[in-house]
Amino acid sequence: MRRSFALGLALCLLVEVIAHSAVRGREAKYVGGTIAGLSENTDGEMELAEKSAEFAAKTGTKLTIPYEKIDALEYGQKAGRRLGLAVAISPLFLLSKKRRHFLTINFEDQAGKKQGAVFELAKGIVHEVLSTLEAKSGKQVEYESDEARKHAGTH
């Protein structure tokens, strides 16, 4: 009985670790770029205001990108097999793919300096974010591949 309880507890902990490793819901993650004051792999949310896109980090830092200052938008994906802890729960995870959604925004900051920011977006907000950025910035999103375009649900 102790053994089955311990196994059940271990599986619950594994599920919890896996659930927190992905960007979900309305979340976004600043993966990297040239932004001073934001560390790589900072979790937060992407907010689409009337005149700007805003990344609100969970640390309290806010990055505001005015739509008219956006120079370029690029969307891509990274697909990989689910490995590691997921396989311990079920070998069926080996058959599924995990897609990560990346948005790169090149823009000019308030000082006129060129900046770049790469964000990982949750699957559920990709279409909304890309469509809004295209419409409000007047810039077309460049897709890394036809596969990325298909999964973005645009055009």
C-alpha positions in Angstrom: 0.0 0.0 0.0 2.8 2.4 0.8 4.4 1.6 -2.5 1.3 2.4 -4.5 0.8 5.6 -2.5 4.4 6.7 -3.2 4.0 5.9 -6.9 0.8 7.9 -7.1 2.4 10.8 -5.3 5.4 10.7 -7.6 3.1 10.7 -10.7 1.2 13.7 -9.4 4.4 15.6 -8.9 5.6 14.7 -12.4 2.3 16.0 -13.9 2.7 19.2 -11.9 6.3 19.7 -13.2 5.2 19.1 -16.8 2.2 21.4 -16.6 4.3 24.3 -15.4 7.0 23.9 -18.0 4.9 25.1 -20.9 3.5 28.6 -21.7 -0.3 28.2 -21.4 -3.5 30.2 -21.4 -2.8 33.9 -22.1 0.8 33.6 -21.0 3.9 34.7 -22.9 7.6 34.4 -22.1 10.3 36.9 -23.1 12.9 34.4 -24.4 15.6 37.0 -25.2 16.6 40.0 -27.2 18.2 43.4 -26.7 15.9 44.7 -24.0 17.7 46.1 -21.0 16.0 45.4 -17.7 14.3 42.1 -18.9 16.1 38.8 -18.2 15.9 35.9 -20.6 13.1 33.4 -20.0 10.9 35.9 -18.1 7.3 34.8 -17.7 4.4 37.2 -18.2 1.5 38.1 -20.4 1.2 39.8 -23.8 -1.4 42.6 -23.7 -2.7 44.2 -26.8 -3.6 47.8 -25.9 -5.0 50.4 -28.3 -1.7 52.0 -29.3 0.9 49.4 -28.2 1.7 45.8 -27.5 2.7 45.4 -23.9 4.6 42.5 -22.2 3.8 42.5 -18.5 6.4 40.4 -16.8 5.4 38.6 -13.6 8.4 40.4 -12.0 6.5 43.7 -12.5 8.6 45.0 -15.4 6.6 46.2 -18.4 7.8 46.4 -22.0 5.7 48.7 -24.2 6.1 48.5 -28.0 4.1 51.2 -29.9 2.6 49.7 -33.0 3.9 52.5 -35.2 7.5 51.8 -34.1 7.4 48.1 -35.2 9.8 47.5 -38.1 9.3 43.7 -38.6 7.4 40.7 -37.3 8.4 37.1 -37.6 6.7 33.9 -36.4 8.1 30.5 -36.2 7.8 27.2 -34.3 9.9 24.6 -32.8 8.4 21.1 -32.8 9.8 18.3 -30.8 8.9 15.0 -29.3 7.8 14.9 -25.7 10.6 13.3 -23.8 11.8 13.1 -20.2 9.3 13.1 -17.4 6.3 12.8 -19.7 7.4 9.3 -20.8 7.4 8.1 -17.2 3.7 8.9 -17.1 2.8 7.2 -20.4 4.9 6.0 -23.3 2.1 7.4 -25.6 3.7 10.9 -25.0 6.5 9.7 -27.4 3.9 9.7 -30.2 2.8 13.3 -29.7 4.6 16.5 -30.7 5.1 19.5 -28.5 5.0 22.8 -30.5 6.5 26.0 -29.2 5.4 29.3 -30.8 7.9 32.1 -31.2 7.3 35.7 -32.2 10.1 38.1 -32.9 9.4 41.8 -32.9 11.9 44.3 -34.3 11.1 47.9 -33.3 12.6 51.3 -32.5 12.6 52.3 -28.8 11.8 55.8 -27.5 15.5 56.8 -27.9 15.4 55.8 -31.6 17.5 52.7 -31.0 16.8 49.5 -32.9 15.6 46.7 -30.6 14.6 43.1 -30.9 12.5 40.9 -28.7 11.7 37.2 -29.0 8.6 35.9 -27.2 7.2 32.4 -26.7 3.5 32.6 -27.0 0.8 30.2 -25.6 -0.9 28.3 -28.4 -4.3 29.9 -27.6 -3.1 33.5 -28.2 -1.0 33.1 -31.4 -3.7 34.0 -33.9 -5.0 37.0 -31.9 -1.5 38.4 -31.3 -0.3 38.0 -34.9 -3.6 39.4 -36.4 -3.6 42.4 -34.1 0.1 43.2 -34.6 -0.4 43.0 -38.4 -3.5 45.2 -38.4 -2.2 47.9 -36.0 1.4 48.0 -37.2 0.8 47.8 -40.9 3.6 45.2 -41.1 3.1 41.7 -42.5 4.2 38.8 -40.4 7.0 36.8 -42.0 6.6 33.1 -41.4 9.6 30.8 -41.1 7.8 28.1 -43.1 4.4 27.2 -44.6 4.0 24.8 -41.7 4.3 27.8 -39.2 1.8 29.8 -41.3 -0.7 26.8 -41.2 -0.4 26.4 -37.5 -0.7 30.1 -36.8 -4.2 30.0 -38.3 -3.7 33.2 -40.4 -3.8 33.9 -44.1 
